[in-house]
Amino acid sequence: MLYNPFHINGYALFCCIFRHCLEIKHTEIFQILSNYKKLNYNISRTLTQNEDSVNETITHNI
């Protein structure tokens, strides 16, 4: 699957509008997208860890 850096979680990020409104350099956009992807990864990993903890607690209490 090809990776499109301007399409995140089903929502299109229109680069020209984004850059025009926030006056962000082209290289800074890729840094922002990279940080956003890392944040999403960490959030999903944390949610999975929380779910595992709940499952362990339920199993332990039964």
Biopython code that builds the backbone (N, CA, C, O; Angstrom):
import numpy as np
from Bio.PDB.StructureBuilder import StructureBuilder

atoms = [
    (1, "MET", "N", (0.843, -1.180, 0.000)),
    (1, "MET", "CA", (0.000, 0.000, 0.000)),
    (1, "MET", "C", (0.887, 1.241, 0.000)),
    (1, "MET", "O", (1.819, 1.349, 0.797)),
    (2, "LEU", "N", (0.592, 2.167, -0.890)),
    (2, "LEU", "CA", (1.375, 3.389, -0.964)),
    (2, "LEU", "C", (0.981, 4.323, 0.169)),
    (2, "LEU", "O", (-0.193, 4.430, 0.525)),
    (3, "TYR", "N", (1.969, 4.988, 0.725)),
    (3, "TYR", "CA", (1.721, 5.917, 1.828)),
    (3, "TYR", "C", (1.566, 7.324, 1.279)),
    (3, "TYR", "O", (2.469, 7.838, 0.618)),
    (4, "ASN", "N", (0.466, 7.929, 1.539)),
    (4, "ASN", "CA", (0.225, 9.305, 1.138)),
    (4, "ASN", "C", (0.351, 10.173, 2.382)),
    (4, "ASN", "O", (-0.495, 10.087, 3.272)),
    (5, "PRO", "N", (1.387, 11.009, 2.469)),
    (5, "PRO", "CA", (1.621, 11.791, 3.692)),
    (5, "PRO", "C", (0.538, 12.816, 3.989)),
    (5, "PRO", "O", (0.489, 13.357, 5.094)),
    (6, "PHE", "N", (-0.334, 13.093, 3.020)),
    (6, "PHE", "CA", (-1.372, 14.088, 3.252)),
    (6, "PHE", "C", (-2.745, 13.449, 3.433)),
    (6, "PHE", "O", (-3.769, 14.109, 3.257)),
    (7, "HIS", "N", (-2.767, 12.187, 3.778)),
    (7, "HIS", "CA", (-4.031, 11.505, 4.034)),
    (7, "HIS", "C", (-3.872, 10.745, 5.344)),
    (7, "HIS", "O", (-3.218, 9.703, 5.387)),
    (8, "ILE", "N", (-4.473, 11.267, 6.413)),
    (8, "ILE", "CA", (-4.260, 10.721, 7.750)),
    (8, "ILE", "C", (-5.593, 10.259, 8.321)),
    (8, "ILE", "O", (-6.552, 11.028, 8.381)),
    (9, "ASN", "N", (-5.645, 9.014, 8.733)),
    (9, "ASN", "CA", (-6.836, 8.480, 9.401)),
    (9, "ASN", "C", (-8.134, 8.791, 8.660)),
    (9, "ASN", "O", (-9.142, 9.138, 9.275)),
    (10, "GLY", "N", (-8.100, 8.665, 7.347)),
    (10, "GLY", "CA", (-9.314, 8.856, 6.570)),
    (10, "GLY", "C", (-9.663, 10.298, 6.265)),
    (10, "GLY", "O", (-10.648, 10.551, 5.571)),
    (11, "TYR", "N", (-8.896, 11.242, 6.755)),
    (11, "TYR", "CA", (-9.188, 12.648, 6.494)),
    (11, "TYR", "C", (-8.089, 13.240, 5.621)),
    (11, "TYR", "O", (-6.905, 13.146, 5.944)),
    (12, "ALA", "N", (-8.492, 13.844, 4.528)),
    (12, "ALA", "CA", (-7.511, 14.441, 3.628)),
    (12, "ALA", "C", (-6.992, 15.741, 4.235)),
    (12, "ALA", "O", (-7.759, 16.559, 4.741)),
    (13, "LEU", "N", (-5.690, 15.909, 4.173)),
    (13, "LEU", "CA", (-5.066, 17.144, 4.641)),
    (13, "LEU", "C", (-4.640, 17.909, 3.406)),
    (13, "LEU", "O", (-3.693, 17.508, 2.729)),
    (14, "PHE", "N", (-5.303, 18.980, 3.105)),
    (14, "PHE", "CA", (-5.012, 19.734, 1.895)),
    (14, "PHE", "C", (-3.822, 20.645, 2.156)),
    (14, "PHE", "O", (-3.926, 21.666, 2.835)),
    (15, "CYS", "N", (-2.703, 20.245, 1.599)),
    (15, "CYS", "CA", (-1.419, 20.888, 1.866)),
    (15, "CYS", "C", (-1.441, 22.372, 1.534)),
    (15, "CYS", "O", (-0.979, 23.183, 2.336)),
    (16, "CYS", "N", (-1.962, 22.745, 0.381)),
    (16, "CYS", "CA", (-1.903, 24.150, -0.029)),
    (16, "CYS", "C", (-2.688, 25.035, 0.932)),
    (16, "CYS", "O", (-2.227, 26.126, 1.270)),
    (17, "ILE", "N", (-3.857, 24.596, 1.379)),
    (17, "ILE", "CA", (-4.658, 25.380, 2.324)),
    (17, "ILE", "C", (-3.954, 25.434, 3.671)),
    (17, "ILE", "O", (-3.874, 26.491, 4.296)),
    (18, "PHE", "N", (-3.449, 24.295, 4.112)),
    (18, "PHE", "CA", (-2.755, 24.197, 5.395)),
    (18, "PHE", "C", (-1.555, 25.135, 5.434)),
    (18, "PHE", "O", (-1.371, 25.888, 6.391)),
    (19, "ARG", "N", (-0.744, 25.081, 4.388)),
    (19, "ARG", "CA", (0.455, 25.918, 4.324)),
    (19, "ARG", "C", (0.092, 27.387, 4.225)),
    (19, "ARG", "O", (0.739, 28.228, 4.850)),
    (20, "HIS", "N", (-0.937, 27.709, 3.447)),
    (20, "HIS", "CA", (-1.319, 29.105, 3.265)),
    (20, "HIS", "C", (-1.840, 29.702, 4.573)),
    (20, "HIS", "O", (-1.460, 30.813, 4.942)),
    (21, "CYS", "N", (-2.689, 28.985, 5.258)),
    (21, "CYS", "CA", (-3.305, 29.503, 6.484)),
    (21, "CYS", "C", (-2.299, 29.630, 7.620)),
    (21, "CYS", "O", (-2.312, 30.614, 8.359)),
    (22, "LEU", "N", (-1.436, 28.646, 7.759)),
    (22, "LEU", "CA", (-0.519, 28.643, 8.892)),
    (22, "LEU", "C", (0.887, 29.103, 8.543)),
    (22, "LEU", "O", (1.748, 29.216, 9.416)),
    (23, "GLU", "N", (1.121, 29.373, 7.236)),
    (23, "GLU", "CA", (2.425, 29.813, 6.750)),
    (23, "GLU", "C", (3.537, 28.893, 7.237)),
    (23, "GLU", "O", (4.519, 29.341, 7.828)),
    (24, "ILE", "N", (3.366, 27.610, 6.982)),
    (24, "ILE", "CA", (4.343, 26.607, 7.400)),
    (24, "ILE", "C", (5.185, 26.204, 6.203)),
    (24, "ILE", "O", (4.666, 26.009, 5.104)),
    (25, "LYS", "N", (6.474, 26.081, 6.422)),
    (25, "LYS", "CA", (7.368, 25.648, 5.356)),
    (25, "LYS", "C", (7.088, 24.196, 4.998)),
    (25, "LYS", "O", (6.573, 23.424, 5.807)),
    (26, "HIS", "N", (7.441, 23.844, 3.764)),
    (26, "HIS", "CA", (7.194, 22.493, 3.259)),
    (26, "HIS", "C", (7.834, 21.435, 4.163)),
    (26, "HIS", "O", (7.202, 20.420, 4.461)),
    (27, "THR", "N", (9.066, 21.655, 4.600)),
    (27, "THR", "CA", (9.750, 20.666, 5.441)),
    (27, "THR", "C", (9.099, 20.555, 6.816)),
    (27, "THR", "O", (9.103, 19.482, 7.419)),
    (28, "GLU", "N", (8.544, 21.649, 7.311)),
    (28, "GLU", "CA", (7.894, 21.617, 8.619)),
    (28, "GLU", "C", (6.611, 20.787, 8.577)),
    (28, "GLU", "O", (6.243, 20.168, 9.575)),
    (29, "ILE", "N", (5.930, 20.770, 7.433)),
    (29, "ILE", "CA", (4.706, 19.973, 7.304)),
    (29, "ILE", "C", (5.015, 18.501, 7.532)),
    (29, "ILE", "O", (4.275, 17.810, 8.231)),
    (30, "PHE", "N", (6.116, 18.015, 6.938)),
    (30, "PHE", "CA", (6.465, 16.612, 7.110)),
    (30, "PHE", "C", (6.822, 16.300, 8.563)),
    (30, "PHE", "O", (6.539, 15.204, 9.046)),
    (31, "GLN", "N", (7.442, 17.256, 9.265)),
    (31, "GLN", "CA", (7.754, 17.057, 10.681)),
    (31, "GLN", "C", (6.470, 16.990, 11.504)),
    (31, "GLN", "O", (6.349, 16.162, 12.407)),
    (32, "ILE", "N", (5.518, 17.859, 11.194)),
    (32, "ILE", "CA", (4.233, 17.856, 11.898)),
    (32, "ILE", "C", (3.505, 16.539, 11.659)),
    (32, "ILE", "O", (2.971, 15.942, 12.593)),
    (33, "LEU", "N", (3.484, 16.085, 10.395)),
    (33, "LEU", "CA", (2.819, 14.824, 10.077)),
    (33, "LEU", "C", (3.488, 13.654, 10.780)),
    (33, "LEU", "O", (2.817, 12.738, 11.255)),
    (34, "SER", "N", (4.817, 13.688, 10.843)),
    (34, "SER", "CA", (5.554, 12.621, 11.514)),
    (34, "SER", "C", (5.201, 12.581, 13.000)),
    (34, "SER", "O", (4.968, 11.510, 13.559)),
    (35, "ASN", "N", (5.164, 13.744, 13.629)),
    (35, "ASN", "CA", (4.807, 13.816, 15.048)),
    (35, "ASN", "C", (3.370, 13.360, 15.274)),
    (35, "ASN", "O", (3.077, 12.700, 16.270)),
    (36, "TYR", "N", (2.477, 13.707, 14.359)),
    (36, "TYR", "CA", (1.074, 13.306, 14.466)),
    (36, "TYR", "C", (0.935, 11.790, 14.389)),
    (36, "TYR", "O", (0.178, 11.185, 15.148)),
    (37, "LYS", "N", (1.677, 11.182, 13.459)),
    (37, "LYS", "CA", (1.635, 9.726, 13.324)),
    (37, "LYS", "C", (2.168, 9.053, 14.586)),
    (37, "LYS", "O", (1.609, 8.055, 15.041)),
    (38, "LYS", "N", (3.262, 9.602, 15.161)),
    (38, "LYS", "CA", (3.820, 9.039, 16.397)),
    (38, "LYS", "C", (2.813, 9.161, 17.533)),
    (38, "LYS", "O", (2.656, 8.236, 18.331)),
    (39, "LEU", "N", (2.132, 10.297, 17.607)),
    (39, "LEU", "CA", (1.136, 10.511, 18.652)),
    (39, "LEU", "C", (0.002, 9.500, 18.518)),
    (39, "LEU", "O", (-0.417, 8.900, 19.508)),
    (40, "ASN", "N", (-0.495, 9.312, 17.299)),
    (40, "ASN", "CA", (-1.563, 8.333, 17.079)),
    (40, "ASN", "C", (-1.112, 6.934, 17.448)),
    (40, "ASN", "O", (-1.882, 6.171, 18.030)),
    (41, "TYR", "N", (0.132, 6.582, 17.117)),
    (41, "TYR", "CA", (0.658, 5.256, 17.448)),
    (41, "TYR", "C", (0.698, 5.081, 18.959)),
    (41, "TYR", "O", (0.289, 4.041, 19.475)),
    (42, "ASN", "N", (1.188, 6.090, 19.672)),
    (42, "ASN", "CA", (1.295, 5.990, 21.128)),
    (42, "ASN", "C", (-0.076, 5.912, 21.787)),
    (42, "ASN", "O", (-0.250, 5.187, 22.766)),
    (43, "ILE", "N", (-1.047, 6.650, 21.262)),
    (43, "ILE", "CA", (-2.395, 6.605, 21.827)),
    (43, "ILE", "C", (-2.997, 5.217, 21.637)),
    (43, "ILE", "O", (-3.565, 4.655, 22.574)),
    (44, "SER", "N", (-2.879, 4.659, 20.432)),
    (44, "SER", "CA", (-3.459, 3.335, 20.198)),
    (44, "SER", "C", (-2.748, 2.274, 21.019)),
    (44, "SER", "O", (-3.383, 1.335, 21.498)),
    (45, "ARG", "N", (-1.425, 2.412, 21.189)),
    (45, "ARG", "CA", (-0.676, 1.452, 21.999)),
    (45, "ARG", "C", (-1.115, 1.538, 23.457)),
    (45, "ARG", "O", (-1.262, 0.513, 24.122)),
    (46, "THR", "N", (-1.325, 2.750, 23.954)),
    (46, "THR", "CA", (-1.772, 2.939, 25.335)),
    (46, "THR", "C", (-3.165, 2.352, 25.534)),
    (46, "THR", "O", (-3.431, 1.710, 26.550)),
    (47, "LEU", "N", (-4.057, 2.571, 24.563)),
    (47, "LEU", "CA", (-5.404, 2.010, 24.672)),
    (47, "LEU", "C", (-5.362, 0.490, 24.714)),
    (47, "LEU", "O", (-6.115, -0.134, 25.461)),
    (48, "THR", "N", (-4.482, -0.109, 23.914)),
    (48, "THR", "CA", (-4.340, -1.565, 23.912)),
    (48, "THR", "C", (-3.809, -2.043, 25.254)),
    (48, "THR", "O", (-4.274, -3.054, 25.781)),
    (49, "GLN", "N", (-2.836, -1.322, 25.814)),
    (49, "GLN", "CA", (-2.285, -1.694, 27.120)),
    (49, "GLN", "C", (-3.358, -1.580, 28.196)),
    (49, "GLN", "O", (-3.444, -2.436, 29.077)),
    (50, "ASN", "N", (-4.172, -0.538, 28.133)),
    (50, "ASN", "CA", (-5.251, -0.373, 29.111)),
    (50, "ASN", "C", (-6.263, -1.505, 28.993)),
    (50, "ASN", "O", (-6.743, -2.024, 30.001)),
    (51, "GLU", "N", (-6.584, -1.883, 27.769)),
    (51, "GLU", "CA", (-7.529, -2.979, 27.548)),
    (51, "GLU", "C", (-6.972, -4.282, 28.101)),
    (51, "GLU", "O", (-7.703, -5.063, 28.709)),
    (52, "ASP", "N", (-5.677, -4.520, 27.893)),
    (52, "ASP", "CA", (-5.042, -5.723, 28.432)),
    (52, "ASP", "C", (-5.080, -5.722, 29.958)),
    (52, "ASP", "O", (-5.310, -6.759, 30.579)),
    (53, "SER", "N", (-4.853, -4.548, 30.561)),
    (53, "SER", "CA", (-4.883, -4.448, 32.022)),
    (53, "SER", "C", (-6.271, -4.757, 32.560)),
    (53, "SER", "O", (-6.410, -5.448, 33.570)),
    (54, "VAL", "N", (-7.295, -4.249, 31.890)),
    (54, "VAL", "CA", (-8.673, -4.514, 32.311)),
    (54, "VAL", "C", (-8.967, -6.002, 32.197)),
    (54, "VAL", "O", (-9.559, -6.591, 33.101)),
    (55, "ASN", "N", (-8.555, -6.615, 31.086)),
    (55, "ASN", "CA", (-8.788, -8.047, 30.900)),
    (55, "ASN", "C", (-8.079, -8.874, 31.970)),
    (55, "ASN", "O", (-8.630, -9.859, 32.462)),
    (56, "GLU", "N", (-6.856, -8.475, 32.332)),
    (56, "GLU", "CA", (-6.118, -9.187, 33.383)),
    (56, "GLU", "C", (-6.841, -9.052, 34.724)),
    (56, "GLU", "O", (-6.948, -10.017, 35.480)),
    (57, "THR", "N", (-7.334, -7.847, 35.009)),
    (57, "THR", "CA", (-8.037, -7.609, 36.273)),
    (57, "THR", "C", (-9.313, -8.436, 36.335)),
    (57, "THR", "O", (-9.611, -9.044, 37.362)),
    (58, "ILE", "N", (-10.063, -8.460, 35.248)),
    (58, "ILE", "CA", (-11.307, -9.236, 35.219)),
    (58, "ILE", "C", (-11.005, -10.720, 35.407)),
    (58, "ILE", "O", (-11.686, -11.402, 36.173)),
    (59, "THR", "N", (-9.994, -11.216, 34.715)),
    (59, "THR", "CA", (-9.617, -12.629, 34.824)),
    (59, "THR", "C", (-9.161, -12.958, 36.237)),
    (59, "THR", "O", (-9.495, -14.015, 36.773)),
    (60, "HIS", "N", (-8.396, -12.051, 36.840)),
    (60, "HIS", "CA", (-7.880, -12.267, 38.193)),
    (60, "HIS", "C", (-9.014, -12.293, 39.221)),
    (60, "HIS", "O", (-8.971, -13.066, 40.178)),
    (61, "ASN", "N", (-10.024, -11.449, 39.021)),
    (61, "ASN", "CA", (-11.122, -11.347, 39.979)),
    (61, "ASN", "C", (-12.137, -12.475, 39.851)),
    (61, "ASN", "O", (-12.935, -12.692, 40.763)),
    (62, "ILE", "N", (-12.119, -13.187, 38.743)),
    (62, "ILE", "CA", (-13.104, -14.270, 38.552)),
    (62, "ILE", "C", (-12.710, -15.443, 39.313)),
    (62, "ILE", "O", (-13.404, -16.459, 39.285)),
]
sb = StructureBuilder()
sb.init_structure("model")
sb.init_model(0)
sb.init_chain("A")
sb.init_seg("    ")
for serial, (resi, resn, name, xyz) in enumerate(atoms, 1):
    if name == "N":
        sb.init_residue(resn, " ", resi, " ")
    sb.init_atom(name, np.array(xyz, "f"), 0.0, 1.0, " ", f" {name:<3s}", serial, name[0])
structure = sb.get_structure()
